[in-house]
Amino acid sequence: MKLTAKLLTAAALLTASATAMAHSGHAEGGFTSGLLHPMLGLDHLLAMAAIGFWSVRQSKHMKNATPAFVIGGMILGAALAWGGLSLPGVETGITFSVLVAGILIATLAKLPTAVGGTLVGAFMLFHGFAHGAEMPAGATLAAYLAGFSIATLGITLIGRGLGSVMLKADSRFSRGVGGVFAIAGAFLAAA
């Protein structure tokens, strides 16, 4: 099976798992709940895939550092939630991340690593806070953290893989994908 077909199949399977925007229905237990959480929320799934997709057109340093910015922001956000701190506008930050990532893709925007890394880290801070706040009672913190970290990286890397495939195609396709992400972000914000 060609790489393109594998990436599209993986993306379709992940998208099919996001049948609801609500984050209910997590399986009991730490690792499984953490693993499923990013895939069961359309907002999380879209943001992480969009960030991976966008990272392909960035400088080599930014592209290579994106997974660290993603996981760093996620863990910091979850730690804030687990520490009992509040973070205003979590849902707004999450939907805004999808909208802005779509705009960045559609405009083929290239950002300096400091700016792009800060933006990605801030986006993921909101996602991580939501993940941390929604950890099921009785779940082991380390197992839950491992689960959502693996899922987050997987989704981000699938987005990067799709972005790499699109990089070889006409840029209008990437712009179109960015437009779809931006529209989805706008829809999520309005919902």
N, C-alpha and C positions, 0 to 999 in steps of 0.2 A: 504494500500500500504506500502510495506517495506521501511525502511529508504534508503536503497541502490537504490531502484527504484525511489524514490522521488528525491534523489540527482542527479542521472543520467538524469532524466527527466528535472530537473532545469538546469543542465549543457548543455543539448542538446538545450533547448530553448534559453539560453543565447548565445550559439555558433551560432545558426541559426540567431540570430539578428545581428551578426557581418558579414554581407555579403560583406562589403567593408572595405579596410584599411583606406580609406579617411574618414574624419570626417565631411562630408557634410550631408545635409539633416536634420539637427537638427530642431525640432519643435520650433516655436516661443515661447517665454516665459522663465522665469528663471528656475523654478523647473524642468519642463519637459526636457528642454535642458540639464540641469545638470545631470538629471537622465539617459538620453539616451547616453550622450557623452561617458562614459566608456564602454558601451555595443556596440556602433557602430564602435569602432576602435578595430580591431583584436589584435593589439599590446597591448592596454590597458587591454583588456579582458584576454589575455594569461598571462600577467605579474601578474596581481592581483590574478588570479586563481592559478598560479604557486607558488606565495609567500604563499598563504593560504595552499596549498598542502605541501610545504616544511616545514612550521611551525609545523606541526603535530609531526615530529620526533625530534623537538628541546626540550630543557629543559622546564620544566613547566613554569618557569618565562618568557622565550623567547616566548613560545607558547601563553601565556596569554597576553604578551605585544605587540605581532605582530599587532593587529588591531590599537593600539595607534600609533605605528611606521608608519603604512600605512597612517592613516588619518593625523598624524602630518606632514609627508613629503608632502602629497598632499596639505594641506592647506598652508604650507610654500612656496611651489612652486607656487601655485596660487597667493599668496600674492606678490611674487616677480614680477610676470607678471602684476598684477594689479597695482603695484607700479611703473611700467615703466622700471624696470631693465631688463637687458638682461642675458640670460643664454646660453652660447655657447654649441653646441652639443646636443641640446634637443632630436632630433630624434635618434641620435646615443645612447644617454643615455637610451632612451626608449627601443630600440631594444636590446641593451646590457643587460638590465634588464631581458628580456625574456630568452636570451641565458644563462646568468649566473644562473638564477633561475632554468632553466632546468638542468644545470650541477650540481648544488647543490642537486637537487632531485636525479639525476641519480647516483651520487656518495654517496648518503645517508649521505652527509656532515652534521655534527653537529658543530655549531659555538657558541662561548661564546655570551652571551646576548649583551654585548657591541659591539662586532664585527657584529653580525647578525642584531642588531637593527640599527646600523649605515648604514649598507649596504641596508637594507630595506628602511630606511628613505631617503637615497640618491637616490635609484631607484624611489621612489615615488615623490621626489622633481622634477624630470624631467617630470613625468606624470602630476603632479599638475601644473607645469608651462604651459604645453601644454593645459590643461583644462582651466586655467586662461586666456591664450592668445586667446583661441578660444571661449570665452564667447560671445554669440550673442549681438549685439548692442540692447540696450533697455531692456536687461534682468536685473532683480533685483539681485544684488550681493548676498544677503543673501539666496534668493531662489535657485539660481544657485549652490551656495556652498552646501546648504542642499541636493540638488538633486544629485550632483556628490559624495558627502560623503556617502549617503545612498547606491547608486549603487556600489561604491567602496567597502564598507563593505560587502554588499551582495555577490559580486563576490568573495571576499577574503574568506568569510565564507563558500561559496559553495565549493571553492577549498579545504578548511580545511576539510569539510565534506567528500569529495572524498578521500582526503589523509587519513582520519580516516578509511574509508572502506578499502583502500589499505593496511593500516598498519596491518590489520588482515590477509592479504593474504601474499603470498610469496613475498619477497623483490624484486624479479625479475620483478614483475609487476610495482612496484614503479619506479624501474630503467628504465623500458621501457617507462613509462609516462614521466619521466625526459628527456629521450632521445628525445621523441617527442617534448617536449617544447624547448629543445636545438636546434633541427633541425629547428623548426618554427622560433626561434630567429635568427638563421643563415640565413634562407630564408628572413626574414624581413630586416636583415642588408644588404643582397645582392640586395634586390629589389630597 
